[in-house]
Amino acid sequence: MDLWRDFLASGWAKEFLAGGFGGGAGVVAGHPLDTVRIIQQSRENKSTFGILKNFAAKEGMFALYKGMGAPLAFVTFQNALVFQSNATLSRFFNRHRPATDPPSYTSVLLGGTGAGAIQSLVITPIELIKIRLQLENQTKPKSGPSRLVKHIIQTEGWKGVFRGLTVTTIRDAPSYGVYFWTYEYVREILHPGCRRSSQESCMTMVVAGGLAGFNSWVCCYPVDVVKTRLQAQTASSPVKYAGIVDCFRQSVRMDGAGVLFRGLGSTVFRAFVVNGAVFTAYETALRCMFDDNNN
């Protein structure tokens, strides 16, 4: 008990745990629409409603949660890492200003960019597993996350587990900079002075978090389409793409430029829902832990 109390007494531990709460809330809220996004990007040019209707008729709506085990287990850690990294890096880039001042918007942008790059090491294998599970009718892997990992290692080696690391970093570094910058900027606009007082309403958290998710996906979506197609490839399937640039060129040549934005509508809708939940859970958990520590 004393060890746990000492752990929670540190600010970085609170930020880490609060980020984990936010990540779990985001996965539960958004996984069904994430399944729709993966299907739209990889093989089906159908509307969100059409895919949902097809799932309901053939597999049941719970099939939309297929592959959620891996992200629910690991995204909690990933989100904890990215929120704590952002907080630490933002303070580092803001070190020449008074400690009582909130980080400048530039510091937040740089901190988010660094946090996005760091978490790419964690999220790459998680998203690889999730994509393969969500597309199991196409890639036909072993069922279940643990068996799928063993199958990838056996057929592709450890390098296969990190397939798509470069393109994931290209996607996540700038998008997380935009993500955290948007949240800080919007919440201050909606509730002036809240960056100092931390007294914004729940609705402010939801709207600012939702818009943060919206903006971050809009700025990186074409890169995400390329990443999904690269990670959907398996050792047993014909290799379609030689790399990032080749995937981009072939996708545009075969499916038109519109393919780079296929599924964007459902993705930004999901992003608003998920990140509204993420930031609300994060801020609420953080305040509860600080209040408990103060008491």
Backbone bond lengths (Angstrom), bond angles and torsions (degrees), N, CA, C in turn:
res aa  C-N    CA-C-N  psi(-1)  N-CA   C-N-CA  omega(-1)  CA-C   N-CA-C  phi
1 M - - - 1.465 - - 1.524 110.31 -
2 D 1.331 117.15 -41.51 1.462 120.39 178.65 1.516 110.88 -65.23
3 L 1.331 117.06 -37.04 1.460 121.01 178.94 1.523 110.82 -64.56
4 W 1.341 115.76 -42.31 1.466 120.47 178.48 1.524 110.70 -65.10
5 R 1.344 116.52 -40.64 1.458 120.40 179.35 1.526 110.98 -65.32
6 D 1.319 115.91 -40.17 1.462 119.87 178.27 1.527 111.02 -66.37
7 F 1.330 115.20 -37.87 1.467 120.00 178.96 1.532 110.17 -62.81
8 L 1.333 116.45 -47.73 1.463 120.45 -178.67 1.518 112.55 -70.18
9 A 1.327 117.09 -16.79 1.466 119.21 -179.61 1.525 111.68 -70.19
10 S 1.324 118.19 -19.73 1.463 121.30 -179.41 1.526 109.89 -86.53
11 G 1.328 115.53 139.51 1.459 120.46 -178.72 1.513 113.07 -63.40
12 W 1.353 117.79 -38.80 1.466 119.59 -178.33 1.517 111.51 -65.50
13 A 1.347 117.05 -32.60 1.463 120.18 178.92 1.528 110.54 -67.42
14 K 1.325 116.78 -40.88 1.469 120.19 177.04 1.523 111.08 -61.67
15 E 1.336 116.22 -44.06 1.466 120.34 179.54 1.529 110.88 -63.74
16 F 1.320 115.97 -38.65 1.465 120.91 -179.84 1.533 110.88 -65.73
17 L 1.324 116.99 -49.15 1.463 120.88 -178.56 1.523 111.69 -67.26
18 A 1.333 116.61 -40.08 1.460 119.76 178.79 1.528 110.54 -63.63
19 G 1.334 117.05 -38.90 1.456 120.53 175.67 1.513 111.69 -61.91
20 G 1.339 116.82 -36.69 1.457 120.64 176.76 1.519 112.56 -64.21
21 F 1.327 117.01 -42.71 1.463 120.62 175.98 1.531 110.54 -59.81
22 G 1.322 115.87 -43.40 1.456 120.07 178.87 1.516 112.08 -62.27
23 G 1.330 116.86 -42.64 1.452 120.38 -179.85 1.520 112.81 -62.58
24 G 1.326 116.98 -43.21 1.461 120.22 178.65 1.519 111.96 -62.46
25 A 1.328 116.34 -42.33 1.459 120.51 178.67 1.528 110.73 -62.99
26 G 1.328 116.51 -38.74 1.457 120.33 -178.90 1.520 112.74 -67.28
27 V 1.327 117.68 -39.50 1.464 121.20 -179.63 1.520 110.64 -63.67
28 V 1.321 116.65 -48.45 1.461 120.72 -178.80 1.529 110.84 -62.13
29 A 1.321 116.91 -39.56 1.462 120.83 -177.45 1.521 112.94 -71.52
30 G 1.339 117.47 -33.48 1.457 118.72 -169.01 1.506 118.64 -115.24
31 H 1.336 119.61 -2.62 1.465 119.02 -173.77 1.529 114.09 -61.61
32 P 1.346 120.48 -40.57 1.474 118.68 179.10 1.525 113.23 -56.98
33 L 1.325 117.82 -44.35 1.459 120.36 179.47 1.528 111.43 -72.30
34 D 1.326 117.24 -25.11 1.457 119.47 175.61 1.526 110.12 -69.44
35 T 1.316 117.65 -36.65 1.457 121.18 175.08 1.527 110.56 -61.37
36 V 1.321 116.46 -41.94 1.465 121.22 176.73 1.532 110.28 -60.40
37 R 1.331 117.05 -43.31 1.475 120.97 -179.14 1.528 111.00 -61.32
38 I 1.328 116.91 -45.73 1.460 120.82 -178.49 1.525 110.78 -61.63
39 I 1.329 116.83 -43.13 1.463 120.97 -179.95 1.524 110.85 -64.61
40 Q 1.323 117.40 -42.97 1.462 120.93 179.53 1.518 111.88 -64.06
41 Q 1.319 117.37 -40.13 1.458 120.97 -176.74 1.525 112.17 -71.80
42 S 1.326 117.11 -32.50 1.452 119.46 -168.87 1.525 114.38 -93.90
43 R 1.347 116.61 -39.91 1.456 114.69 -171.33 1.525 115.55 -148.73
44 E 1.308 121.00 -15.68 1.453 120.30 -174.03 1.516 111.78 -125.86
45 N 1.330 114.97 124.26 1.462 120.69 176.59 1.523 108.65 -94.17
46 K 1.328 115.69 65.52 1.454 122.13 -178.91 1.515 109.69 -119.33
47 S 1.328 115.00 160.34 1.457 119.74 177.68 1.518 110.11 -73.42
48 T 1.328 115.20 162.46 1.465 120.20 177.34 1.522 110.75 -58.80
49 F 1.312 116.05 -43.97 1.469 120.50 -179.54 1.524 110.78 -62.97
50 G 1.343 116.65 -39.52 1.460 120.23 -179.72 1.519 112.30 -63.22
51 I 1.327 116.11 -41.50 1.472 119.91 179.70 1.518 110.36 -68.53
52 L 1.341 117.12 -42.67 1.468 120.27 178.37 1.533 110.86 -61.10
53 K 1.332 116.15 -41.76 1.465 120.76 179.12 1.519 110.91 -63.85
54 N 1.325 117.06 -40.52 1.461 121.67 179.39 1.524 111.47 -64.97
55 F 1.341 116.34 -41.15 1.463 120.36 177.92 1.523 110.71 -63.84
56 A 1.321 116.51 -44.08 1.462 120.36 -178.35 1.525 111.36 -62.20
57 A 1.329 116.25 -37.94 1.457 120.49 -177.00 1.524 112.78 -76.73
58 K 1.335 117.72 -38.30 1.457 120.98 -171.97 1.532 114.40 -98.99
59 E 1.326 116.70 -39.86 1.466 119.31 -172.01 1.521 113.98 -123.17
60 G 1.325 117.28 -11.56 1.455 120.00 -175.32 1.524 110.74 88.24
61 M 1.314 116.21 151.76 1.458 120.39 -174.78 1.526 113.00 -65.87
62 F 1.345 117.24 -24.17 1.468 118.80 -179.98 1.529 111.34 -68.28
63 A 1.341 116.64 -16.16 1.465 119.47 176.90 1.523 111.09 -65.93
64 L 1.320 117.06 -19.98 1.462 120.82 177.70 1.525 111.54 -67.56
65 Y 1.325 116.71 -16.53 1.465 120.91 177.89 1.532 111.58 -94.91
66 K 1.325 116.22 9.93 1.460 120.74 177.87 1.528 109.50 -60.78
67 G 1.307 116.18 132.45 1.461 120.07 179.37 1.517 114.04 83.90
68 M 1.344 118.41 7.73 1.454 120.07 -177.43 1.516 112.43 -77.42
69 G 1.338 117.56 -20.81 1.457 119.98 -176.90 1.512 113.12 -57.70
70 A 1.341 116.05 -46.39 1.470 119.67 -179.14 1.524 112.18 -63.35
71 P 1.355 119.52 -51.28 1.462 117.58 179.70 1.517 113.73 -66.81
72 L 1.344 118.27 -33.69 1.462 119.27 -179.92 1.513 110.42 -66.53
73 A 1.337 115.81 -36.37 1.461 119.99 -179.82 1.526 112.17 -73.71
74 F 1.341 116.62 -36.51 1.460 120.04 -171.45 1.520 114.80 -107.20
75 V 1.331 118.18 -28.94 1.469 119.63 -178.83 1.520 110.71 -66.48
76 T 1.332 116.01 -26.71 1.462 118.86 173.85 1.531 110.11 -57.26
77 F 1.328 115.87 -46.44 1.458 120.19 176.87 1.528 111.24 -68.15
78 Q 1.328 116.99 -43.30 1.462 121.37 -179.37 1.516 111.42 -59.85
79 N 1.336 116.67 -44.78 1.456 120.43 -179.18 1.527 110.89 -68.07
80 A 1.336 115.62 -37.50 1.464 119.66 175.45 1.519 110.19 -60.74
81 L 1.327 116.00 -42.82 1.462 121.05 179.78 1.517 111.87 -63.90
82 V 1.324 117.28 -44.87 1.466 119.79 -174.91 1.528 111.29 -71.91
83 F 1.333 118.05 -36.89 1.462 120.00 179.13 1.526 110.71 -70.53
84 Q 1.333 116.13 -41.25 1.455 118.35 179.33 1.527 110.98 -69.67
85 S 1.339 117.27 -38.17 1.465 121.17 177.49 1.517 110.87 -63.94
86 N 1.326 116.47 -42.01 1.459 120.00 178.80 1.519 111.29 -62.42
87 A 1.330 116.16 -44.14 1.464 119.82 179.97 1.525 111.23 -62.26
88 T 1.334 115.92 -43.88 1.472 120.66 -179.08 1.532 110.99 -66.56
89 L 1.328 117.02 -46.71 1.460 120.47 -178.38 1.520 111.98 -68.41
90 S 1.330 117.10 -36.41 1.473 119.97 177.64 1.519 111.00 -62.29
91 R 1.331 115.97 -41.23 1.468 119.17 177.14 1.531 110.83 -66.78
92 F 1.334 116.52 -36.40 1.467 119.87 179.00 1.529 110.73 -63.76
93 F 1.310 117.08 -47.76 1.458 120.40 -179.42 1.529 112.17 -70.51
94 N 1.327 115.82 -15.85 1.465 120.97 -179.55 1.531 111.86 -102.96
95 R 1.343 116.79 12.89 1.472 121.35 -170.12 1.523 113.55 -64.89
96 H 1.325 119.32 -19.29 1.464 121.23 -178.28 1.544 112.14 -86.66
97 R 1.314 116.45 -3.01 1.467 120.84 177.29 1.528 108.86 -103.54
98 P 1.332 118.45 161.72 1.466 120.49 178.59 1.525 111.97 -55.33
99 A 1.321 116.07 139.70 1.466 121.05 -177.05 1.521 112.50 -63.36
100 T 1.318 117.38 -23.23 1.463 120.60 -179.12 1.526 112.24 -79.29
101 D 1.341 117.26 -14.91 1.460 120.83 179.27 1.528 110.17 -80.95
102 P 1.335 117.23 143.80 1.471 118.31 173.79 1.522 109.36 -67.17
103 P 1.325 118.56 153.16 1.469 120.32 179.37 1.523 111.27 -56.54
104 S 1.321 116.65 142.79 1.459 120.76 177.17 1.526 109.04 -64.87
105 Y 1.328 116.32 162.16 1.450 119.70 179.31 1.531 111.39 -63.56
106 T 1.320 116.64 -33.68 1.468 120.13 176.82 1.525 110.49 -64.61
107 S 1.340 116.29 -42.62 1.467 120.54 178.47 1.523 111.01 -62.82
108 V 1.326 116.11 -39.57 1.466 120.32 178.78 1.528 110.40 -65.14
109 L 1.333 116.57 -42.22 1.459 120.97 179.08 1.535 111.08 -61.80
110 L 1.325 116.41 -45.96 1.471 120.60 179.64 1.531 111.48 -68.26
111 G 1.333 115.93 -39.98 1.460 119.61 178.52 1.515 112.09 -63.35
112 G 1.330 116.28 -42.77 1.462 120.12 178.14 1.513 112.52 -64.98
113 T 1.342 116.61 -38.47 1.461 120.58 178.14 1.528 111.02 -62.76
114 G 1.326 116.07 -44.93 1.467 120.09 177.71 1.514 112.21 -64.46
115 A 1.336 116.77 -40.75 1.463 120.88 179.41 1.523 110.93 -64.03
116 G 1.347 116.60 -38.92 1.457 120.25 178.01 1.516 112.25 -62.66
117 A 1.336 116.03 -40.34 1.466 120.02 178.68 1.525 110.85 -66.49
118 I 1.322 117.26 -41.46 1.473 121.27 -179.37 1.527 111.14 -63.56
119 Q 1.334 116.44 -45.89 1.454 118.74 -174.54 1.524 113.28 -74.56
120 S 1.335 117.93 -11.48 1.464 120.32 176.87 1.527 111.31 -60.23
121 L 1.326 116.68 -31.91 1.470 120.70 178.22 1.520 111.62 -63.64
122 V 1.332 116.09 -31.47 1.461 121.09 -178.58 1.525 111.21 -87.59
123 I 1.328 116.41 -41.80 1.463 120.21 -171.65 1.512 113.09 -77.67
124 T 1.341 118.92 -23.97 1.468 120.47 -176.77 1.524 112.55 -58.86
125 P 1.339 120.38 -54.38 1.475 118.60 178.48 1.525 113.23 -66.09
126 I 1.337 117.16 -31.66 1.465 119.88 178.99 1.525 110.58 -64.03
127 E 1.341 116.15 -47.24 1.460 119.50 -178.60 1.528 111.06 -70.23
128 L 1.312 117.65 -32.21 1.463 120.57 175.99 1.520 110.37 -59.88
129 I 1.329 116.55 -47.93 1.464 121.14 179.70 1.521 110.69 -63.98
130 K 1.320 115.99 -44.13 1.472 120.53 -178.85 1.521 111.26 -61.67
131 I 1.336 116.54 -44.94 1.459 120.65 -179.50 1.523 110.98 -63.58
132 R 1.330 116.63 -44.19 1.467 120.00 179.94 1.532 111.06 -62.72
133 L 1.328 117.40 -40.19 1.464 120.61 179.38 1.522 111.28 -68.59
134 Q 1.327 116.37 -40.46 1.461 120.03 -179.00 1.526 111.97 -67.98
135 L 1.326 116.73 -24.65 1.462 121.83 -179.15 1.526 111.05 -109.60
136 E 1.317 117.86 32.03 1.465 120.51 -170.69 1.524 112.63 -62.22
137 N 1.315 118.55 -27.84 1.459 119.43 177.81 1.527 111.30 -67.88
138 Q 1.353 115.49 -24.89 1.457 119.82 -178.93 1.525 111.08 -91.12
139 T 1.324 117.47 -46.18 1.461 120.76 -174.62 1.524 113.67 -91.94
140 K 1.365 116.91 -21.54 1.460 122.80 177.34 1.529 113.50 53.26
141 P 1.346 118.50 57.62 1.460 119.41 176.30 1.521 110.78 -85.51
142 K 1.304 115.30 177.03 1.457 119.31 170.79 1.518 108.16 -65.31
143 S 1.337 116.40 145.15 1.445 119.78 -177.33 1.521 111.10 -75.58
144 G 1.331 115.96 143.13 1.454 121.82 177.56 1.512 112.01 91.72
145 P 1.349 117.30 142.46 1.467 121.06 -176.90 1.520 114.24 -58.51
146 S 1.355 117.92 -45.97 1.460 119.75 -175.72 1.522 111.85 -66.50
147 R 1.322 117.69 -41.25 1.464 121.33 178.94 1.528 110.73 -69.23
148 L 1.339 116.20 -33.90 1.460 119.70 177.59 1.526 111.04 -65.42
149 V 1.338 116.63 -41.76 1.465 120.21 178.02 1.527 110.26 -60.08
150 K 1.332 117.13 -45.12 1.465 120.79 178.44 1.528 110.88 -60.89
151 H 1.334 115.67 -40.32 1.462 120.57 -179.79 1.534 110.55 -64.25
152 I 1.336 117.14 -41.82 1.471 121.16 179.66 1.522 110.61 -64.46
153 I 1.333 116.33 -44.15 1.471 120.35 -179.32 1.526 110.64 -63.82
154 Q 1.340 116.34 -40.41 1.457 120.31 -179.36 1.522 112.36 -66.70
155 T 1.325 116.37 -38.35 1.467 120.11 -173.99 1.526 113.49 -95.25
156 E 1.336 117.92 -27.92 1.465 120.86 -175.03 1.523 113.38 -122.44
157 G 1.339 117.15 -9.19 1.450 120.74 -177.07 1.518 111.09 79.11
158 W 1.340 115.78 178.96 1.467 119.83 -179.21 1.525 111.59 -64.01
159 K 1.320 116.79 -27.64 1.465 120.10 177.52 1.518 111.27 -60.89
160 G 1.337 116.26 -32.55 1.454 120.40 179.45 1.511 113.36 -65.24
161 V 1.343 116.71 -29.34 1.461 120.92 179.70 1.529 110.57 -65.28
162 F 1.336 116.09 -30.27 1.458 120.71 -178.93 1.528 112.10 -105.39
163 R 1.328 116.07 24.83 1.463 119.43 175.26 1.532 109.62 -59.74
164 G 1.313 116.85 127.79 1.458 120.83 178.41 1.523 114.12 93.87
165 L 1.348 118.17 10.70 1.469 120.20 -177.94 1.528 112.07 -61.85
166 T 1.327 116.95 -43.69 1.467 119.93 -177.67 1.521 111.69 -63.21
167 V 1.331 116.27 -48.23 1.464 119.20 -178.02 1.528 110.87 -69.49
168 T 1.330 117.28 -29.75 1.466 120.27 176.32 1.530 110.61 -65.99
169 T 1.334 116.88 -40.99 1.462 120.92 177.37 1.524 111.07 -65.23
170 I 1.334 116.62 -41.21 1.467 121.13 177.70 1.522 110.44 -61.36
171 R 1.331 116.04 -36.11 1.467 120.10 178.58 1.527 112.16 -74.06
172 D 1.337 116.74 -46.78 1.459 120.72 -166.81 1.525 115.02 -82.41
173 A 1.326 118.14 -34.11 1.467 119.08 -177.05 1.529 112.04 -59.36
174 P 1.329 120.10 -55.61 1.469 118.64 178.80 1.523 113.62 -70.93
175 S 1.344 117.03 -34.38 1.466 118.14 -175.68 1.527 111.74 -68.32
176 Y 1.348 117.77 -34.00 1.462 119.33 177.36 1.527 111.42 -74.19
177 G 1.330 117.00 -29.15 1.458 118.77 172.35 1.513 110.62 -61.33
178 V 1.331 116.29 -47.26 1.471 121.75 176.98 1.524 110.50 -63.36
179 Y 1.308 116.53 -38.65 1.472 123.38 -177.14 1.530 111.39 -58.51
180 F 1.322 116.65 -56.42 1.463 119.75 -176.72 1.529 111.72 -73.15
181 W 1.326 117.34 -34.15 1.469 119.80 177.39 1.523 110.01 -62.69
182 T 1.334 116.94 -45.28 1.468 120.70 -179.25 1.518 111.22 -61.41
183 Y 1.333 116.75 -43.68 1.474 119.55 -179.43 1.520 111.24 -60.42
184 E 1.324 116.64 -48.33 1.465 119.91 -178.39 1.526 111.48 -64.75
185 Y 1.319 116.24 -40.79 1.468 120.28 -178.18 1.526 111.24 -67.71
186 V 1.335 117.14 -47.30 1.467 121.34 -175.66 1.520 111.29 -67.57
187 R 1.335 117.48 -42.20 1.462 117.45 -178.48 1.521 111.82 -66.60
188 E 1.325 116.84 -30.87 1.463 119.35 176.59 1.532 110.90 -71.22
189 I 1.338 116.67 -35.38 1.462 120.74 176.96 1.528 110.58 -66.57
190 L 1.324 116.72 -44.09 1.461 121.58 -177.56 1.521 112.49 -72.36
191 H 1.337 115.97 -32.52 1.469 120.45 -177.62 1.527 108.24 -138.69
192 P 1.329 117.76 80.82 1.478 120.89 -176.04 1.531 112.04 -53.00
193 G 1.321 115.44 132.44 1.453 121.28 178.48 1.511 114.81 91.53
194 C 1.344 117.33 -5.00 1.473 119.34 -174.25 1.519 112.78 -72.65
195 R 1.338 118.19 -20.67 1.466 119.16 178.50 1.530 110.67 -68.13
196 R 1.318 117.38 -23.40 1.469 121.17 175.17 1.522 111.54 -91.73
197 S 1.339 115.59 -42.44 1.468 119.62 -172.98 1.528 113.88 -88.60
198 S 1.342 116.91 -22.89 1.471 122.11 -174.88 1.522 111.58 55.31
199 Q 1.326 115.41 40.02 1.454 120.47 -177.35 1.523 112.55 -113.26
200 E 1.342 117.88 20.43 1.465 119.24 -179.10 1.524 110.75 -67.86
201 S 1.332 115.63 156.37 1.457 121.12 -178.99 1.521 110.81 -78.41
202 C 1.325 115.54 167.28 1.458 121.54 177.36 1.525 110.52 -61.46
203 M 1.325 116.81 -38.20 1.460 120.34 179.18 1.523 111.18 -64.05
204 T 1.320 117.38 -36.93 1.465 120.70 176.24 1.521 110.47 -62.43
205 M 1.333 117.02 -43.13 1.464 120.45 178.05 1.529 111.10 -60.84
206 V 1.337 116.53 -44.68 1.460 121.12 -177.66 1.524 110.92 -63.57
207 V 1.333 116.78 -47.43 1.463 120.53 -177.22 1.532 111.00 -68.51
208 A 1.336 116.64 -46.08 1.466 119.93 -179.71 1.523 110.81 -64.33
209 G 1.335 116.97 -42.24 1.460 120.35 177.45 1.515 112.18 -65.51
210 G 1.332 116.04 -40.88 1.465 119.94 178.38 1.513 112.51 -62.54
211 L 1.328 117.19 -44.24 1.463 120.88 178.90 1.526 111.62 -68.85
212 A 1.325 117.00 -31.94 1.466 120.20 175.66 1.521 110.11 -62.21
213 G 1.323 116.37 -45.63 1.455 119.81 177.46 1.512 112.59 -64.63
214 F 1.323 116.38 -40.62 1.468 122.44 178.34 1.527 110.52 -58.44
215 N 1.313 116.98 -52.59 1.465 120.97 -177.09 1.525 112.59 -64.71
216 S 1.328 116.38 -40.10 1.465 119.22 -177.22 1.523 111.34 -65.50
217 W 1.332 117.60 -35.37 1.461 120.25 179.23 1.522 111.82 -75.71
218 V 1.315 117.51 -38.12 1.473 119.70 179.71 1.527 110.65 -60.23
219 C 1.328 117.04 -40.53 1.466 120.37 -175.56 1.525 113.11 -75.05
220 C 1.332 118.48 -19.03 1.476 119.59 -174.96 1.517 113.41 -120.90
221 Y 1.321 119.10 3.37 1.467 120.93 -169.71 1.529 114.52 -60.25
222 P 1.348 119.98 -45.75 1.475 118.25 178.15 1.529 113.02 -56.98
223 V 1.341 116.64 -38.08 1.462 119.95 177.92 1.533 109.87 -66.41
224 D 1.323 117.37 -35.23 1.459 120.90 179.71 1.522 111.43 -67.10
225 V 1.328 117.01 -35.52 1.469 120.13 176.48 1.522 109.87 -61.85
226 V 1.327 116.46 -45.42 1.467 121.55 178.26 1.529 110.12 -61.47
227 K 1.336 116.74 -43.29 1.474 120.95 -179.65 1.529 111.17 -61.77
228 T 1.325 117.24 -43.56 1.456 121.23 -179.71 1.522 111.02 -61.38
229 R 1.315 116.69 -43.43 1.468 120.17 -178.65 1.527 111.77 -67.66
230 L 1.318 116.58 -37.34 1.460 119.95 178.28 1.530 111.05 -67.50
231 Q 1.339 116.57 -42.79 1.460 119.32 -177.74 1.523 113.10 -76.35
232 A 1.337 117.28 -18.85 1.464 120.20 178.23 1.516 111.88 -74.02
233 Q 1.341 117.60 -16.82 1.464 121.36 178.80 1.521 110.41 -70.98
234 T 1.315 115.65 144.05 1.464 121.26 176.06 1.520 109.40 -125.06
235 A 1.328 115.09 166.60 1.459 119.40 179.52 1.526 111.69 -65.61
236 S 1.332 117.50 -28.72 1.466 121.54 -177.14 1.520 113.40 -85.45
237 S 1.325 117.32 -13.35 1.460 120.46 179.91 1.522 109.91 -98.45
238 P 1.342 117.30 154.86 1.469 119.80 178.45 1.525 110.17 -58.76
239 V 1.315 116.68 131.84 1.459 120.44 179.76 1.516 109.11 -73.24
240 K 1.299 116.58 120.27 1.453 120.68 -177.32 1.521 112.21 -93.01
241 Y 1.316 116.41 -33.54 1.458 119.77 -170.73 1.528 110.82 -125.02
242 A 1.339 115.10 136.44 1.457 120.74 -179.79 1.520 112.34 -84.88
243 G 1.328 117.78 -16.49 1.457 121.56 -178.70 1.516 110.48 174.24
244 I 1.315 115.74 -168.74 1.464 121.36 -175.43 1.522 111.59 -63.06
245 V 1.332 116.70 -51.49 1.460 120.41 -177.58 1.523 110.68 -64.88
246 D 1.329 117.05 -41.11 1.459 120.72 179.41 1.523 111.11 -63.95
247 C 1.321 116.87 -40.01 1.466 120.89 177.82 1.517 110.90 -63.30
248 F 1.327 116.13 -42.73 1.467 121.04 178.59 1.535 110.36 -61.28
249 R 1.323 116.79 -48.14 1.472 120.96 -177.54 1.523 111.80 -65.06
250 Q 1.334 116.49 -46.29 1.458 119.42 -178.67 1.526 112.00 -66.13
251 S 1.322 116.63 -38.09 1.464 120.08 -179.52 1.524 110.67 -63.42
252 V 1.337 116.11 -44.62 1.470 120.18 179.64 1.523 110.96 -68.42
253 R 1.337 117.06 -40.43 1.469 120.54 -178.09 1.532 111.20 -66.86
254 M 1.328 117.43 -40.14 1.459 120.57 -175.06 1.526 113.17 -85.24
255 D 1.319 117.27 -36.24 1.464 120.38 -173.48 1.523 114.32 -116.32
256 G 1.339 117.05 -2.92 1.454 119.24 -178.80 1.519 111.70 87.73
257 A 1.336 116.02 161.05 1.460 120.39 -177.93 1.528 112.37 -62.41
258 G 1.330 116.20 -25.18 1.459 119.81 -179.27 1.511 114.14 -62.45
259 V 1.350 116.57 -20.55 1.466 119.44 -179.34 1.523 111.17 -63.68
260 L 1.335 116.86 -26.76 1.465 120.56 -179.02 1.528 111.92 -70.13
261 F 1.320 116.56 -11.82 1.466 120.53 178.73 1.527 111.66 -123.73
262 R 1.345 116.01 13.09 1.457 119.87 178.11 1.524 109.59 -65.66
263 G 1.320 116.10 128.24 1.462 120.72 -179.63 1.514 114.12 84.61
264 L 1.348 117.44 5.68 1.467 119.76 -177.77 1.526 112.06 -63.06
265 G 1.347 116.14 -38.12 1.470 119.42 -178.19 1.514 112.56 -59.47
266 S 1.337 116.68 -50.66 1.466 119.50 179.92 1.518 111.12 -67.20
267 T 1.348 116.58 -30.77 1.464 120.06 -178.45 1.517 111.68 -69.05
268 V 1.338 118.12 -45.73 1.464 119.35 -178.29 1.523 110.81 -71.55
269 F 1.344 116.56 -31.00 1.463 118.66 174.47 1.522 110.00 -64.24
270 R 1.348 114.82 -46.24 1.457 119.55 177.02 1.522 110.81 -61.18
271 A 1.346 116.62 -41.49 1.462 120.72 -177.84 1.521 110.98 -61.14
272 F 1.329 116.87 -38.94 1.469 119.73 179.19 1.530 109.96 -64.54
273 V 1.330 116.52 -46.61 1.466 120.83 -178.73 1.523 110.85 -63.94
274 V 1.328 115.53 -49.61 1.465 120.73 -175.26 1.517 111.64 -63.46
275 N 1.323 117.07 -49.45 1.458 119.29 -173.12 1.520 113.01 -79.12
276 G 1.327 116.76 -21.64 1.454 118.25 167.19 1.519 110.01 -62.41
277 A 1.361 115.75 -42.08 1.471 120.85 177.56 1.525 111.20 -68.58
278 V 1.335 116.85 -40.70 1.468 121.17 -177.73 1.522 111.31 -60.71
279 F 1.327 117.28 -53.32 1.459 120.03 -175.92 1.524 112.20 -69.71
280 T 1.335 116.95 -34.53 1.463 119.29 177.52 1.525 110.37 -65.17
281 A 1.338 116.58 -44.70 1.466 120.23 178.08 1.527 110.93 -65.12
282 Y 1.326 116.65 -40.88 1.470 121.07 -179.59 1.526 111.16 -62.70
283 E 1.330 116.46 -52.30 1.467 120.07 -177.61 1.526 111.28 -64.11
284 T 1.334 116.21 -40.52 1.468 120.09 -179.43 1.524 111.04 -65.00
285 A 1.334 116.42 -46.49 1.461 120.16 179.31 1.523 111.54 -63.44
286 L 1.332 116.32 -40.91 1.466 120.88 -179.60 1.524 110.69 -62.29
287 R 1.310 117.12 -43.99 1.467 120.67 -179.21 1.521 111.17 -68.46
288 C 1.327 116.46 -38.97 1.473 118.94 177.92 1.527 110.70 -61.71
289 M 1.321 117.23 -41.16 1.458 120.29 -178.70 1.535 111.65 -70.77
290 F 1.332 116.89 -39.09 1.455 119.03 177.46 1.518 111.33 -67.86
291 D 1.371 116.34 -40.23 1.467 119.74 178.22 1.518 111.21 -64.62
292 D 1.347 115.90 -40.53 1.468 119.84 179.45 1.517 110.57 -65.29
293 N 1.321 116.62 -38.07 1.463 120.86 179.57 1.530 110.48 -66.95
294 N 1.341 115.12 -40.72 1.458 119.46 178.80 1.521 111.99 -64.88
295 N 1.351 114.61 -37.02 1.461 118.58 179.78 1.524 111.51 -73.05
